[in-house]
Amino acid sequence: MRFITGTILLAVSTTAAAQPGVTPRTPARPAPRSGQLAVAFGTAGTIVGAALLLPAFSDGGDDRRAMIGLGAIAVLPSVGHIYTEDWLWVAIGIGTRVGAGLLMYAGPEGCNRDFDFPCDRTAGGQRTIDAGKLLIAASLLVDIVHPYFSAERFNRRHEITVAPTAMTGGGSGLAVGGRF
């Protein structure tokens, strides 16, 4: 009787495991990210953003080209962080550059347009523009250097680690633990 029960149990367990609808699927592990490639993306995004922004100011103030350039310099340097799926740093980079651009616009540069808000033509206004330039430069530097570390963090989060572990307590033994 034991032989028949064991055989039936073995047959039932193997056929249940072989059914694709019953067996849960494991999600595919994402490919590791290269730190050098992430830095290259951040650097290329910064260069392309600057290349789109600078001609807008030398053409005599074409507003459409200026808006495209400002959008490019705000978003493209974050391409390295987008590649490593580090969404917090994407938001920090874009937010810092947009905020710095608004700071610069609130200074004397904003007085060159025909808008109905008070303009600050004093030294304080120039300091506001200088602070905006400094924030943009620091943000661009972070978006060039930091994606390397974001790639390392991405790879650590998605690696598979399996290690033997000695068990203590109620008995002794060896277990295999891992991080998936």
MDAnalysis code that builds the backbone (N, CA, C; Angstrom):
import MDAnalysis as mda
import numpy as np

u = mda.Universe.empty(540, n_residues=180, atom_resindex=np.repeat(np.arange(180), 3), trajectory=True)
u.add_TopologyAttr("name", ["N", "CA", "C"] * 180)
u.add_TopologyAttr("resid", np.arange(1, 181))
u.add_TopologyAttr("resname", ["MET", "ARG", "PHE", "ILE", "THR", "GLY", "THR", "ILE", "LEU", "LEU", "ALA", "VAL", "SER", "THR", "THR", "ALA", "ALA", "ALA", "GLN", "PRO", "GLY", "VAL", "THR", "PRO", "ARG", "THR", "PRO", "ALA", "ARG", "PRO", "ALA", "PRO", "ARG", "SER", "GLY", "GLN", "LEU", "ALA", "VAL", "ALA", "PHE", "GLY", "THR", "ALA", "GLY", "THR", "ILE", "VAL", "GLY", "ALA", "ALA", "LEU", "LEU", "LEU", "PRO", "ALA", "PHE", "SER", "ASP", "GLY", "GLY", "ASP", "ASP", "ARG", "ARG", "ALA", "MET", "ILE", "GLY", "LEU", "GLY", "ALA", "ILE", "ALA", "VAL", "LEU", "PRO", "SER", "VAL", "GLY", "HIS", "ILE", "TYR", "THR", "GLU", "ASP", "TRP", "LEU", "TRP", "VAL", "ALA", "ILE", "GLY", "ILE", "GLY", "THR", "ARG", "VAL", "GLY", "ALA", "GLY", "LEU", "LEU", "MET", "TYR", "ALA", "GLY", "PRO", "GLU", "GLY", "CYS", "ASN", "ARG", "ASP", "PHE", "ASP", "PHE", "PRO", "CYS", "ASP", "ARG", "THR", "ALA", "GLY", "GLY", "GLN", "ARG", "THR", "ILE", "ASP", "ALA", "GLY", "LYS", "LEU", "LEU", "ILE", "ALA", "ALA", "SER", "LEU", "LEU", "VAL", "ASP", "ILE", "VAL", "HIS", "PRO", "TYR", "PHE", "SER", "ALA", "GLU", "ARG", "PHE", "ASN", "ARG", "ARG", "HIS", "GLU", "ILE", "THR", "VAL", "ALA", "PRO", "THR", "ALA", "MET", "THR", "GLY", "GLY", "GLY", "SER", "GLY", "LEU", "ALA", "VAL", "GLY", "GLY", "ARG", "PHE"])
u.atoms.positions = np.array([
    [0.814, -1.193, 0.000],
    [0.000, 0.000, 0.000],
    [0.863, 1.264, 0.000],
    [1.944, 1.232, 0.709],
    [2.823, 2.407, 0.742],
    [3.431, 2.678, -0.624],
    [3.764, 1.651, -1.330],
    [4.354, 1.806, -2.656],
    [3.368, 2.488, -3.610],
    [2.110, 2.095, -3.556],
    [1.099, 2.684, -4.426],
    [0.863, 4.153, -4.053],
    [0.795, 4.468, -2.766],
    [0.595, 5.854, -2.331],
    [1.760, 6.733, -2.763],
    [2.969, 6.227, -2.582],
    [4.152, 6.985, -2.984],
    [4.204, 7.196, -4.480],
    [3.824, 6.215, -5.267],
    [3.819, 6.333, -6.719],
    [2.761, 7.320, -7.180],
    [1.581, 7.260, -6.582],
    [0.521, 8.198, -6.952],
    [0.919, 9.623, -6.583],
    [1.511, 9.801, -5.408],
    [1.956, 11.127, -4.972],
    [3.011, 11.681, -5.920],
    [3.950, 10.860, -6.320],
    [4.989, 11.276, -7.251],
    [4.394, 11.648, -8.606],
    [3.455, 10.861, -9.103],
    [2.833, 11.145, -10.397],
    [2.014, 12.429, -10.355],
    [1.290, 12.660, -9.283],
    [0.465, 13.863, -9.173],
    [1.330, 15.107, -9.049],
    [2.400, 15.032, -8.286],
    [3.229, 16.216, -8.091],
    [3.968, 16.607, -9.366],
    [4.432, 15.663, -10.161],
    [5.154, 16.012, -11.376],
    [4.218, 16.538, -12.459],
    [3.005, 16.009, -12.560],
    [2.100, 16.524, -13.588],
    [1.586, 17.906, -13.213],
    [1.402, 18.180, -11.944],
    [0.950, 19.513, -11.527],
    [2.035, 20.545, -11.780],
    [3.275, 20.171, -11.549],
    [4.369, 21.115, -11.762],
    [4.607, 21.361, -13.241],
    [4.211, 20.419, -14.088],
    [4.447, 20.566, -15.511],
    [3.389, 21.415, -16.198],
    [2.297, 21.707, -15.530],
    [1.237, 22.493, -16.157],
    [1.621, 23.973, -16.138],
    [1.700, 24.626, -17.298],
    [2.150, 26.013, -17.341],
    [1.203, 26.985, -16.652],
    [-0.088, 26.725, -16.631],
    [-1.020, 27.646, -16.000],
    [-0.956, 27.597, -14.486],
    [-0.459, 26.489, -13.932],
    [-0.411, 26.310, -12.488],
    [0.909, 26.813, -11.921],
    [1.974, 26.627, -12.655],
    [3.298, 27.014, -12.185],
    [3.455, 28.534, -12.280],
    [3.814, 29.208, -11.182],
    [3.983, 30.662, -11.263],
    [5.218, 31.038, -12.072],
    [5.098, 32.094, -12.808],
    [6.227, 32.572, -13.610],
    [7.126, 33.449, -12.754],
    [8.395, 33.318, -12.959],
    [9.327, 34.205, -12.271],
    [9.635, 35.360, -13.208],
    [9.658, 36.587, -12.692],
    [9.936, 37.715, -13.569],
    [11.380, 37.671, -14.082],
    [11.556, 38.128, -15.291],
    [12.890, 38.151, -15.882],
    [13.740, 39.196, -15.161],
    [14.971, 38.843, -14.937],
    [15.901, 39.763, -14.295],
    [16.383, 40.787, -15.321],
    [16.386, 42.066, -14.995],
    [16.865, 43.052, -15.972],
    [18.373, 42.927, -16.191],
    [18.789, 43.327, -17.357],
    [20.211, 43.279, -17.689],
    [20.983, 44.264, -16.816],
    [22.206, 43.927, -16.440],
    [22.994, 44.865, -15.631],
    [23.284, 46.142, -16.411],
    [23.433, 47.232, -15.694],
    [23.702, 48.532, -16.301],
    [25.191, 48.853, -16.193],
    [25.733, 49.412, -17.247],
    [27.147, 49.789, -17.288],
    [27.317, 51.204, -16.744],
    [28.229, 51.363, -15.789],
    [28.494, 52.688, -15.229],
    [29.101, 53.626, -16.260],
    [29.997, 53.100, -17.099],
    [30.622, 53.938, -18.125],
    [29.600, 54.407, -19.152],
    [28.680, 53.517, -19.512],
    [27.649, 53.901, -20.472],
    [26.699, 54.937, -19.864],
    [26.396, 54.801, -18.581],
    [25.540, 55.777, -17.910],
    [26.199, 57.151, -17.886],
    [27.502, 57.196, -17.615],
    [28.237, 58.466, -17.641],
    [28.265, 59.039, -19.052],
    [28.452, 58.173, -20.048],
    [28.453, 58.636, -21.443],
    [27.097, 59.235, -21.819],
    [25.999, 58.596, -21.372],
    [24.666, 59.143, -21.643],
    [24.492, 60.502, -20.972],
    [24.929, 60.640, -19.720],
    [24.813, 61.919, -19.022],
    [25.632, 63.012, -19.694],
    [26.843, 62.660, -20.116],
    [27.710, 63.631, -20.792],
    [27.129, 64.025, -22.148],
    [26.686, 63.049, -22.919],
    [26.102, 63.346, -24.233],
    [24.836, 64.181, -24.090],
    [24.005, 63.876, -23.099],
    [22.799, 64.674, -22.877],
    [23.120, 66.115, -22.528],
    [24.162, 66.316, -21.735],
    [24.578, 67.678, -21.378],
    [25.085, 68.428, -22.601],
    [25.903, 67.772, -23.416],
    [26.468, 68.423, -24.610],
    [25.370, 68.748, -25.623],
    [24.456, 67.802, -25.850],
    [23.371, 68.047, -26.808],
    [22.444, 69.144, -26.287],
    [22.143, 69.131, -24.995],
    [21.300, 70.183, -24.421],
    [21.926, 71.560, -24.567],
    [23.234, 71.654, -24.302],
    [23.924, 72.938, -24.461],
    [23.988, 73.349, -25.933],
    [24.185, 72.379, -26.815],
    [24.251, 72.686, -28.250],
    [22.905, 73.197, -28.767],
    [21.816, 72.735, -28.192],
    [20.501, 73.235, -28.608],
    [20.169, 74.577, -27.957],
    [20.745, 74.856, -26.801],
    [20.427, 76.080, -26.079],
    [21.240, 77.277, -26.564],
    [22.518, 77.107, -26.778],
    [23.391, 78.254, -27.072],
    [23.052, 78.988, -28.367],
    [22.719, 78.315, -29.470],
    [22.381, 79.078, -30.682],
    [21.129, 79.943, -30.526],
    [20.259, 79.601, -29.625],
    [19.039, 80.390, -29.440],
    [19.356, 81.793, -28.949],
    [20.423, 81.942, -28.205],
    [20.790, 83.262, -27.685],
    [21.637, 84.049, -28.678],
    [22.294, 83.361, -29.601],
    [23.115, 84.071, -30.570],
    [22.323, 84.494, -31.808],
    [21.101, 83.993, -31.990],
    [20.292, 84.337, -33.155],
    [19.511, 85.631, -32.983],
    [19.654, 86.284, -31.888],
    [18.902, 87.503, -31.662],
    [17.583, 87.268, -30.965],
    [17.458, 86.150, -30.264],
    [16.276, 85.947, -29.428],
    [15.115, 85.246, -30.091],
    [15.355, 84.211, -30.872],
    [14.267, 83.404, -31.430],
    [13.627, 82.619, -30.288],
    [12.384, 82.961, -29.938],
    [11.740, 82.381, -28.763],
    [11.506, 80.878, -28.891],
    [11.158, 80.406, -30.077],
    [10.894, 78.986, -30.254],
    [12.152, 78.158, -30.035],
    [13.255, 78.609, -30.597],
    [14.529, 77.907, -30.412],
    [14.986, 77.984, -28.966],
    [14.714, 79.103, -28.315],
    [15.094, 79.243, -26.907],
    [14.307, 78.271, -26.040],
    [13.020, 78.108, -26.298],
    [12.207, 77.180, -25.511],
    [12.647, 75.733, -25.739],
    [12.979, 75.375, -26.971],
    [13.475, 74.028, -27.256],
    [14.803, 73.810, -26.536],
    [15.676, 74.797, -26.584],
    [16.969, 74.695, -25.905],
    [16.828, 74.599, -24.395],
    [15.919, 75.382, -23.817],
    [15.712, 75.320, -22.372],
    [15.134, 73.968, -21.958],
    [14.212, 73.450, -22.737],
    [13.673, 72.123, -22.442],
    [14.745, 71.051, -22.557],
    [15.609, 71.182, -23.567],
    [16.672, 70.193, -23.768],
    [17.680, 70.224, -22.625],
    [18.077, 71.428, -22.195],
    [19.072, 71.511, -21.123],
    [18.467, 71.096, -19.785],
    [17.147, 71.156, -19.664],
    [16.507, 70.714, -18.417],
    [16.393, 69.194, -18.356],
    [16.106, 68.539, -19.491],
    [15.793, 67.104, -19.480],
    [16.964, 66.228, -19.922],
    [17.654, 66.573, -20.989],
    [18.639, 65.668, -21.588],
    [19.808, 65.283, -20.680],
    [20.324, 66.152, -19.816],
    [21.416, 65.693, -18.954],
    [21.021, 64.549, -18.012],
    [19.738, 64.334, -17.794],
    [19.282, 63.262, -16.905],
    [19.173, 61.912, -17.603],
    [19.590, 61.816, -18.849],
    [19.465, 60.559, -19.599],
    [20.270, 59.439, -18.928],
    [21.399, 59.748, -18.317],
    [22.182, 58.730, -17.615],
    [21.414, 58.136, -16.446],
    [20.681, 58.981, -15.720],
    [19.873, 58.482, -14.607],
    [18.629, 57.747, -15.107],
    [18.102, 58.158, -16.246],
    [16.962, 57.434, -16.831],
    [17.411, 56.028, -17.236],
    [18.609, 55.909, -17.788],
    [19.154, 54.605, -18.185],
    [19.284, 53.668, -16.984],
    [19.669, 54.207, -15.829],
    [19.834, 53.377, -14.631],
    [18.551, 53.280, -13.808],
    [17.473, 53.850, -14.311],
    [16.164, 53.828, -13.656],
    [16.212, 54.409, -12.243],
    [16.996, 55.466, -12.068],
    [17.106, 56.158, -10.786],
    [16.208, 57.388, -10.845],
    [14.912, 57.175, -10.658],
    [13.908, 58.210, -10.902],
    [14.005, 59.363, -9.918],
    [14.482, 59.123, -8.712],
    [14.643, 60.218, -7.751],
    [15.655, 61.235, -8.270],
    [16.790, 60.744, -8.784],
    [17.810, 61.662, -9.287],
    [17.384, 62.317, -10.604],
    [16.549, 61.666, -11.375],
    [15.988, 62.317, -12.568],
    [15.179, 63.534, -12.133],
    [14.308, 63.337, -11.141],
    [13.471, 64.439, -10.655],
    [14.308, 65.542, -10.022],
    [15.334, 65.163, -9.261],
    [16.197, 66.169, -8.629],
    [16.913, 66.996, -9.692],
    [17.460, 66.340, -10.703],
    [18.200, 67.066, -11.745],
    [17.318, 68.005, -12.544],
    [16.186, 67.503, -13.014],
    [15.283, 68.345, -13.805],
    [14.727, 69.474, -12.946],
    [14.324, 69.160, -11.729],
    [13.778, 70.189, -10.841],
    [14.789, 71.270, -10.507],
    [16.026, 70.885, -10.286],
    [17.069, 71.875, -9.980],
    [17.315, 72.796, -11.163],
    [17.390, 72.231, -12.363],
    [17.648, 73.078, -13.528],
    [16.471, 73.988, -13.856],
    [15.246, 73.485, -13.697],
    [14.074, 74.336, -13.930],
    [14.017, 75.443, -12.884],
    [14.258, 75.103, -11.622],
    [14.267, 76.114, -10.567],
    [15.352, 77.153, -10.771],
    [16.525, 76.711, -11.183],
    [17.615, 77.649, -11.441],
    [17.293, 78.554, -12.624],
    [16.646, 77.999, -13.631],
    [16.243, 78.829, -14.770],
    [15.236, 79.892, -14.367],
    [14.315, 79.526, -13.483],
    [13.357, 80.520, -12.983],
    [14.043, 81.579, -12.140],
    [15.044, 81.182, -11.365],
    [15.823, 82.166, -10.597],
    [16.517, 83.146, -11.529],
    [17.116, 82.623, -12.583],
    [17.816, 83.491, -13.525],
    [16.844, 84.422, -14.243],
    [15.657, 83.912, -14.545],
    [14.669, 84.740, -15.224],
    [14.142, 85.834, -14.312],
    [14.087, 85.567, -13.016],
    [13.599, 86.568, -12.069],
    [14.594, 87.707, -11.884],
    [15.825, 87.515, -12.280],
    [16.834, 88.571, -12.181],
    [16.666, 89.586, -13.301],
    [17.698, 90.345, -13.597],
    [17.612, 91.394, -14.620],
    [17.293, 90.890, -16.018],
    [17.565, 89.618, -16.308],
    [17.257, 89.107, -17.641],
    [15.763, 89.150, -17.918],
    [14.943, 88.978, -16.895],
    [13.503, 89.026, -17.061],
    [12.993, 90.410, -17.407],
    [13.805, 91.420, -17.179],
    [13.395, 92.792, -17.466],
    [13.442, 93.105, -18.955],
    [14.072, 92.281, -19.746],
    [14.176, 92.541, -21.176],
    [12.892, 92.174, -21.924],
    [11.963, 91.527, -21.282],
    [10.703, 91.134, -21.900],
    [9.607, 92.109, -21.485],
    [8.525, 92.126, -22.201],
    [7.406, 93.020, -21.894],
    [6.365, 92.309, -21.051],
    [6.680, 92.081, -19.786],
    [5.742, 91.454, -18.870],
    [5.395, 92.442, -17.761],
    [4.319, 92.170, -17.073],
    [3.828, 93.091, -16.053],
    [4.249, 92.682, -14.648],
    [5.491, 92.381, -14.420],
    [5.934, 92.138, -13.052],
    [7.175, 92.983, -12.799],
    [7.407, 93.346, -11.528],
    [8.526, 94.237, -11.231],
    [9.868, 93.572, -11.510],
    [10.793, 94.345, -12.061],
    [12.125, 93.844, -12.387],
    [13.133, 94.362, -11.372],
    [14.117, 93.541, -11.067],
    [15.148, 93.903, -10.118],
    [16.436, 94.165, -10.891],
    [16.776, 95.418, -11.095],
    [17.975, 95.775, -11.845],
    [19.146, 96.100, -10.919],
    [19.068, 95.732, -9.675],
    [20.127, 96.040, -8.715],
    [21.161, 94.925, -8.695],
    [22.128, 95.075, -7.822],
    [23.156, 94.040, -7.668],
    [22.538, 92.750, -7.154],
    [21.443, 92.848, -6.393],
    [20.754, 91.654, -5.917],
    [20.205, 90.837, -7.067],
    [19.721, 91.501, -8.102],
    [19.240, 90.790, -9.279],
    [20.359, 90.045, -9.983],
    [21.534, 90.666, -10.044],
    [22.680, 90.001, -10.656],
    [23.118, 88.802, -9.810],
    [23.035, 88.931, -8.507],
    [23.378, 87.788, -7.640],
    [22.388, 86.641, -7.852],
    [21.125, 86.980, -8.129],
    [20.132, 85.944, -8.401],
    [20.504, 85.184, -9.665],
    [20.937, 85.903, -10.686],
    [21.361, 85.246, -11.930],
    [22.600, 84.396, -11.680],
    [23.552, 84.910, -10.913],
    [24.762, 84.144, -10.615],
    [24.438, 82.875, -9.826],
    [23.489, 82.960, -8.893],
    [23.073, 81.775, -8.132],
    [22.426, 80.741, -9.056],
    [21.616, 81.205, -9.999],
    [21.001, 80.293, -10.961],
    [22.039, 79.607, -11.829],
    [23.038, 80.360, -12.284],
    [24.112, 79.772, -13.096],
    [24.896, 78.730, -12.301],
    [25.162, 79.031, -11.046],
    [25.890, 78.095, -10.199],
    [25.083, 76.812, -9.969],
    [23.788, 76.944, -9.743],
    [22.930, 75.774, -9.564],
    [22.884, 74.908, -10.825],
    [22.782, 75.549, -11.974],
    [22.754, 74.788, -13.231],
    [24.080, 74.073, -13.445],
    [25.206, 74.764, -13.205],
    [26.514, 74.136, -13.390],
    [26.687, 72.943, -12.445],
    [26.278, 73.099, -11.184],
    [26.396, 71.995, -10.223],
    [25.491, 70.830, -10.627],
    [24.290, 71.133, -11.090],
    [23.357, 70.088, -11.505],
    [23.894, 69.327, -12.721],
    [24.487, 70.036, -13.658],
    [25.055, 69.371, -14.835],
    [26.235, 68.490, -14.442],
    [27.050, 68.956, -13.511],
    [28.180, 68.158, -13.045],
    [27.695, 66.880, -12.361],
    [26.666, 66.996, -11.539],
    [26.097, 65.815, -10.879],
    [25.545, 64.845, -11.914],
    [24.896, 65.353, -12.958],
    [24.319, 64.476, -13.976],
    [25.372, 63.861, -14.887],
    [26.594, 64.337, -14.833],
    [27.678, 63.701, -15.582],
    [28.369, 62.642, -14.727],
    [28.597, 62.931, -13.445],
    [29.373, 62.040, -12.581],
    [28.512, 60.985, -11.891],
    [27.354, 61.347, -11.396],
    [26.556, 60.463, -10.538],
    [25.942, 59.240, -11.212],
    [25.635, 59.231, -12.512],
    [25.043, 58.017, -13.100],
    [25.896, 56.758, -12.939],
    [27.209, 56.918, -12.797],
    [28.070, 55.750, -12.561],
    [27.652, 55.048, -11.268],
    [27.435, 55.831, -10.219],
    [27.043, 55.265, -8.927],
    [25.609, 54.741, -8.965],
    [24.765, 55.382, -9.760],
    [23.394, 54.884, -9.927],
    [23.398, 53.517, -10.610],
    [24.299, 53.321, -11.572],
    [24.402, 52.022, -12.247],
    [24.867, 50.950, -11.269],
    [25.835, 51.283, -10.411],
    [26.282, 50.315, -9.406],
    [25.142, 49.957, -8.450],
    [24.377, 50.957, -8.034],
    [23.253, 50.714, -7.132],
    [22.182, 49.855, -7.822],
    [21.914, 50.120, -9.099],
    [20.952, 49.323, -9.863],
    [21.399, 47.863, -9.921],
    [22.684, 47.636, -10.200],
    [23.190, 46.275, -10.305],
    [23.149, 45.547, -8.967],
    [23.419, 46.253, -7.869],
    [23.321, 45.628, -6.539],
    [21.876, 45.254, -6.212],
    [20.930, 46.113, -6.600],
    [19.519, 45.838, -6.321],
    [19.006, 44.627, -7.086],
    [19.553, 44.344, -8.252],
    [19.022, 43.299, -9.116],
    [19.929, 42.072, -9.231],
    [20.933, 41.967, -8.390],
    [21.806, 40.801, -8.478],
    [21.194, 39.619, -7.729],
    [21.653, 38.437, -8.093],
    [21.236, 37.214, -7.397],
    [22.431, 36.744, -6.578],
    [22.216, 36.609, -5.287],
    [23.278, 36.172, -4.394],
    [22.819, 34.913, -3.669],
    [23.612, 33.864, -3.735],
    [23.308, 32.619, -3.030],
    [24.540, 32.270, -2.202],
    [24.330, 32.019, -0.900],
    [25.443, 31.696, -0.015],
    [25.014, 30.661, 1.006],
    [25.900, 29.701, 1.328],
    [25.574, 28.742, 2.391],
    [25.638, 29.451, 3.749],
    [24.718, 29.077, 4.624],
    [24.634, 29.704, 5.939],
    [24.543, 28.616, 6.991],
    [25.355, 28.714, 8.038],
    [25.292, 27.750, 9.127],
    [24.091, 28.068, 9.995],
    [23.323, 27.030, 10.355],
    [22.142, 27.226, 11.191],
    [22.489, 26.874, 12.634],
    [21.979, 27.675, 13.543],
    [22.156, 27.395, 14.958],
    [20.795, 27.425, 15.625],
    [20.733, 27.051, 16.855],
    [19.457, 27.097, 17.566],
    [19.053, 25.711, 17.989],
    [17.821, 25.315, 17.644],
    [17.263, 24.034, 18.043],
    [18.058, 22.849, 17.506],
    [18.779, 23.024, 16.480],
    [19.581, 21.954, 15.897],
    [20.669, 22.580, 15.055],
    [21.500, 21.796, 14.507],
    [22.532, 22.343, 13.648],
    [22.273, 21.880, 12.229],
    [22.781, 22.612, 11.284],
    [22.572, 22.228, 9.906],
    [23.134, 23.286, 8.979],
    [22.921, 23.110, 7.727],
    [23.390, 24.030, 6.705],
    [22.223, 24.419, 5.839],
    [22.032, 25.709, 5.634],
    [20.949, 26.208, 4.797],
    [21.530, 27.044, 3.681],
    [20.813, 27.168, 2.611],
    [21.225, 28.026, 1.507],
    [20.297, 29.219, 1.500],
    [20.869, 30.413, 1.665],
    [20.088, 31.641, 1.663],
    [20.511, 32.491, 0.495],
    [19.631, 33.341, 0.093],
    [19.971, 34.198, -1.035],
    [19.113, 35.409, -1.121],
    [19.509, 36.311, -2.003],
    [18.759, 37.523, -2.290],
    [18.467, 37.518, -3.771],
    [17.199, 37.633, -4.102],
    [16.787, 37.564, -5.503],
    [16.122, 38.840, -5.910],
])
